[in-house]
Amino acid sequence: MKVAVIGCGKIANNQHIPAYMKNPDTEIKYFCDIIPERAQKAVKEYGCGIAVTDYKEVLADPEVVGISVCTPNYAHSEIAIAALEAGKHVLCEKPAARVYEEALKMQEAQHRTGKTLNIGVCNRFNTGVNKIKEMIDGGELGEIYQVYASFRNQRSIPGLGGDFTNQAVAGGGVLIDWGVHFLDIVMYCCGDPKVKTVSAEKFCHMGKNIEDYVYVKMWAGPPKKDGVCDVEDGITGIIRTEGPTITINGAWAQNIGENEMFIDFMGTKGGVRLIYGKDFTFYSTKNGMLTQTTFAMPAPSMFEQEIAAFVDCINTGKKASSHIDTNIITAAMMDAIYRSANTHEEIRL
């Protein structure tokens, strides 16, 4: 199956391209990037494919069956919709789009064309996350009544002044970058419960003065002193659903020297703490005693699993858990979080 990767930046080189290269059913025909050197470097490094700068050239090739969209957020919707309309199947990196309205247009295009449109919520292919979902579905935690998600670091705003901190390009800050993964894990494990109300606040303090920003680390850097930082570097909120109440606490940067990346699932029979990208611990009681069980398991690359699922969807017409119809639920929730933070009022869905 001939595929193409559109956008040859970090996520493409670290995950999508290696996963396609390892998949016996795929062959990368095009590397596309508006920066010619990036596409050319990929051709040289991986020893295959054609370097191009215009994604429309890729879409015009009838041999190309599927594409990965690994561009900045602002281009997700445009490229994904054009690809669907050209008869291609699409795996689009998270978030689905910069804003909710663009995600809805992507969903409409998928329904109209019937082609696969999966979103890169890779944690749905994470072994540990799926084990937690199995435990919740099997009733081992009892009723899940509250979930707390913490995604915060001391000072690690990515590429301050660049695309990540530009509202027009990214659509948001820490919520749309890190929070989308955490919220997606919560919704997936809890069965995508219907959202009732959202109340949130966001903060843009730490990176506002780019010149004086002191940081611990900065991937996608260095800082662009003449750039823009008009997105949130911190977010907090509470989401009431027909299932559990979800509380979020996120920060790219804060004046607290802690790096907390975990999700707590609180149930009536037991609770689970998932360390993001790692293992999890189950807390409960037995025979009048407190119990604590830590699980470790073989975990194949979730990105390789994600690519394999994408290929399977193309071949069989199946609907993966990362389909746009599922992801649109989280997109609507994030839209409500931003609307609540902007208006300082609770949003009812």
N, C-alpha and C positions, 0 to 999 in steps of 0.2 A: 504494500500500500504506500503510495507516494504522498508525503506530507510536506508542509512548509512551516517554518518558524518565522513569525513576523515580530520584529523587535529582538535584537540580539544583545541585550544587556545582561545584568547579573542573574535574574531569575531564569532566563533562557539558558545561559551557559552553565549555571549551577545545577539546574534541575531538568528542564524540558528536553534540551538537546541530549544530555547523557541518557535520559530515560528512553528517548526514541532510538538512540544508537544501540541500546541494549535489547530493545524489543525486536524479536525475530520477524515480526510481521510488518515492520515499517522501514521506509527508506526516505531520508530527508532529501528532497529535490531542490528546495530553495531556502536560503538564508536571506531575510529581507530586513533592512534597517535604513533609516533616512541618513544615517552616518555611514558612508560607503566603507570606511575602514573597518567598522564592526562586522559587517557582513562578509567582507573579504577575509578578515581574520578567522571567522568561523569556518569558511571553506577550507582554508589552509590548515587550521588546527584539527578539524574532524575528517579531512580527506574525502569530502563528498560535497555534493550540492553545487548550486549556482548562486552567486552573490548578486542581489538586485536591491534597488532603493525604492521602488514603487510597488506597493502591495497589489495594485491593480494588474500588474504583469503576472503575478502569481495566480490571481483569481481567473485570469484569462486562459490558463493552461488546463485543458481538460483532464490531464493525467493526475493532477493534484486532487486528492480525495478529502484530506483533512488538514486543518491548520491550527497552530497554537498562536494565540494573540498574547504577546508578552510586552506590549508597549506601555507607556504611561497611561494612567486612567482615562485621560480626556479622549483618547483615540479608541478605547475599547468598543464603544457602541457603534461608531462609524464603520470600523473594519469588520466587526462581527456581523453586522446586518448586511453589509456588502458581500461578505463571504457566503452567508446563508442564501442570499438571493442569486449568487453565482453557482449555487448547487454544491457548496462545500460544507462539510461538517466542521464544527468549531469547538475548540477547548479554549476558553478565555480566562486569563488569569484573574484572580480576585483583585478588587471588588468587581462585580459584574459591570458596573459603570460608575462614572463620576457622581451622578445623581440618580435618584429613583426614577424620574421620568425617562431617562435614557435606558435604564434597565427594563422598564415596561415596553419600550419600543423593541428591544432585543427579544423579549419574550413573544411579542406579537409576530415578529419576523420568523421566529422558530415555529410558531403554530401555523403560520401561513405557508412556510416552505416544507415543513416536515423533516428538516434536517436536524441532526444532533447539535445541541448547544449545551455544553457542560461548562460549569464555572470552576475555577481552580481553588476550591475549598478542600485542599489536600488532606486535611485532618480526618475527613470522612473515610479515608483509606489508611488511616493509622491503626495499627493492630491494638494498641492500648485503648484508644478511644472506642473501638468496636467491642472490646471486651467489657468496658464500662457499660456501653449500651446494652449488651447481652445481660449483664447483671441487673440493670434497671428494668429491662423488659421482662426478666424472669422473676421480678419481685424481691430480689435479695436485699434491696435497700428499703423496701416498703414504699410508702407514698413519698415522692420527692416534693417537698414543700418549699424549699429555698435553694437557690444556687448563687454562689458568690464567685465572681471572676475578677482576678487582679492581674493586670498587665501593666506594670510600671517599672521604671528604671530611674536612676539618679539623674544623669544628664547624657542623653544619647539621641538627640534629635537627628534624624538622617538627612544628610546633605542640606544643612540649614542654608536657606536662601535660594535653593534650587527647586526642582520639580516637586519634591515631597512636601515642601512647605508653601506651595503656591496653590491657593484655592481654585483658581481657574484651570489648573492642570490636574490636580489630585482630587479635588472635590471635598477634601477634609484632611485631618491630621491623624493623630494616634488612633482614633476610633476606626477610620476607614483603612488604616494600615495594619495595626495589630488587633484592634477590637473585633474586626470582621471575623477573624479566625476563632476568637474566644466565643463570640455569640453563636457562630455556626456550630461549634462543638456542643454548646449547651442545647441549642434547638434540636440538633441531630439526636443526641443522647436521650432527650426528653420527649421525642416524638413530634417535634414541630408544633407545640401547643399554640393555639390562637392567642394573639396579643390583644389585651384589653386597654391598658393605659400605659403611658410612658411619661416619666418626669426626669429631667436631666439638666445639668449645667456643664459648660465647657469653659476652659481657661486658655488664654494665650498670653503668658507672662514671661516665661523663661527664655524664649528665643526671640522675643520682639526686638530687642536691641542686639542685632547680629554682631556688631563690632565688639561688644563687651561680653558676649556669651562664652563662658568657660565650660568645657565639656570633658567627660570621661572618655568617650569614644564617639566616633561619627563615621559610620559607613555611608557610602554614597557622597562622601565629602571630597575635598575640604569645603569649609563654608564659603559662600559667595557673598562677600561683604556688601556688594551693591544689589543683592537679590531681594526676594520677597519672603516674608513670613507672616501670612495672614490666616493660618489654620490653627486649630487647637493643639496645644502640647499636653493638655490634661483634660480628662472627662470623668464625670461621675453621674450615676443615674440609677433609677429603679424601674423595672419593667414588670408589670402585673400581667400574668397570662392566665389562661384557663387551667393551666397546670401550676408549676412552681412560680414563685416570685424570684426575679433575677436582679441581682445587684451588681453593678460594674464599677470598678475603680481603675482608671487607666492614666498613664502618664509617660510620654516620651522623656520628660525631664521634670525633676522635682528636687527640692532641697532636703531630701531624705536619702541617706546612703544605703538604700535597699534595692535589690533587683527581685521583684516578685512576679512570677509568671506561673500562675496556677488557677485551677478551678475547683471549688468545693461543692460537691453535690450532697445536700443534707436530706436524709430520708428518715422515716419513722423507725425503721429497723436497723439502719446503718448509714454510714456516710463514706464518701470517697473524696480524697484529694488527688487530683491529677496534676503532676508537674508538667507544664507544657513541653511537648516534644520528648518526654521521658516516661518514667513508670508511674504507677499510682499505688496508693495505700487505702485499704478498706478498714474502717473502724466500726466496731459493733460490740455486742455482749454475748456471752454464752455461759450457761450454768452459774449465773451470778457474778461473772467475771467480765472485765473489760478486755476486748480483743483488738489486736492490730495486726493486719496481714498485708505484707508488701508483695506485690506481684512483679515478676520480671519474665519476659518472654522474648523469643526470637521475633524480630520486627523487620521485615523487608522494607525497602524504601517506599514510603507512601507516595512519592512522585512516580516511581515506576509502576506502582499499583494503579495510580490515577491514569497514567497513559495507557496501561493495559485495559482499564475499564472503558476509556474513550474509544479505543480500537474495537473492543467488543460491542459497544453501542453502535458503531458504524456498521459492523458486520451483521449484527442480529436485529437492530432496531430497538433494543432494550432501552429502558429509561434508568439511568444511574441515579444514585442518591444526590449527586451533584448537579442534576439537571436544573435548568433555569427556573422551572416551575417550583422547585423547592427553594432555590436560592433567593427567589423574589420575596419570600417571607422575611428573610433576614434583611434584605434591602429595604423593605418597608419599615422594619423596626429601626434601622439606623436612620432612615429619613425622619421618623418620628422623634428619635433622640435629638437630632440636630434641630428640628423645629421647636422642640421643647426648650432646648438650651438657648435658642435665638430669641424666643418670646418670653422665657422665664415662666412658662405656664405648663400645666399638665396637658398632654395630648391624648385624646380618646380615639381609639381606632374602631 
